[in-house]
Structures are given as structure tokens and as C-alpha cells.
Amino acid sequence: MIVVIAISSIAAFTLVNQSFVTAMSIFRLIIIMASAFFGLFGFLFPCFSSFYTLRI
């Protein structure tokens, strides 16, 4: 979980658009909360569901 938080924090510094930063911060918090409650499944499910939603 520490790795997930570290990567998402570093990735937040690379974004330029402020509204996109806000959206990614919300998405990051959802993934961190799900990972804290459900472990690896909580990390993979939001990631796969977001990729599926983007693909539609």
C-alpha cells in the first residue's frame, strides 16, 4: 500500500491541468480506501473498472 501511495503522489506532480489534478486526487483516494479495506482485490477492482469505463 505504501508503494501505491508513493506512486500516486509522485504522479500528481506531473499533471498540469488543475481540474484533472482534482479528479485524479479523488480517484487516488478511492483506490487507497479500497486497498485499505479489501487489500489486493480492493486495488485491482477500481483499476480494472476504471479501465473498463474508459474503454466504453
Backbone torsions as a table, in degrees:
resi	resn	phi	psi	omega
1	MET	NA	-32.4	178.3
2	ILE	-64.0	-36.3	179.3
3	VAL	-65.7	-40.5	179.4
4	VAL	-62.8	-44.6	-180.0
5	ILE	-65.6	-41.3	-179.1
6	ALA	-65.6	-45.4	-179.3
7	ILE	-65.3	-42.2	-178.9
8	SER	-69.7	-32.2	177.0
9	SER	-69.5	-42.0	178.0
10	ILE	-66.2	-38.6	-180.0
11	ALA	-66.7	-27.6	179.7
12	ALA	-66.1	-27.9	179.8
13	PHE	-75.0	-16.7	-177.6
14	THR	-88.8	-9.2	-177.7
15	LEU	-85.4	141.6	-175.9
16	VAL	-102.9	-43.7	-175.7
17	ASN	-73.4	124.7	-174.6
18	GLN	-66.8	-38.8	179.4
19	SER	-68.2	-33.2	176.7
20	PHE	-69.6	-35.3	177.1
21	VAL	-63.4	-41.5	179.0
22	THR	-64.0	-44.4	179.3
23	ALA	-63.7	-41.3	179.5
24	MET	-69.2	-31.8	177.0
25	SER	-65.9	-41.4	177.4
26	ILE	-64.8	-44.7	178.4
27	PHE	-62.6	-39.2	178.4
28	ARG	-63.4	-42.1	179.1
29	LEU	-65.3	-37.2	177.3
30	ILE	-62.9	-44.1	-179.9
31	ILE	-66.7	-39.6	179.7
32	ILE	-65.8	-41.8	178.4
33	MET	-65.4	-43.9	179.0
34	ALA	-64.6	-38.0	178.4
35	SER	-66.8	-37.1	179.6
36	ALA	-66.8	-37.5	-177.5
37	PHE	-84.1	-39.0	-171.0
38	PHE	-116.4	1.8	177.5
39	GLY	72.5	-138.1	-177.1
40	LEU	-63.9	-39.1	177.3
41	PHE	-62.1	-37.6	177.7
42	GLY	-68.5	-23.6	175.3
43	PHE	-82.5	-43.2	-174.9
44	LEU	-74.2	-38.1	-177.0
45	PHE	-61.9	-48.8	176.7
46	PRO	-63.7	-35.0	178.7
47	CYS	-65.3	-49.2	-179.3
48	PHE	-67.5	-36.6	179.2
49	SER	-68.9	-34.0	177.2
50	SER	-71.1	-38.8	176.3
51	PHE	-64.4	-38.3	178.5
52	TYR	-65.6	-42.0	179.6
53	THR	-65.5	-39.5	178.8
54	LEU	-68.3	-28.5	-178.6
55	ARG	-75.0	-25.9	-177.3
56	ILE	-67.5	NA	NA
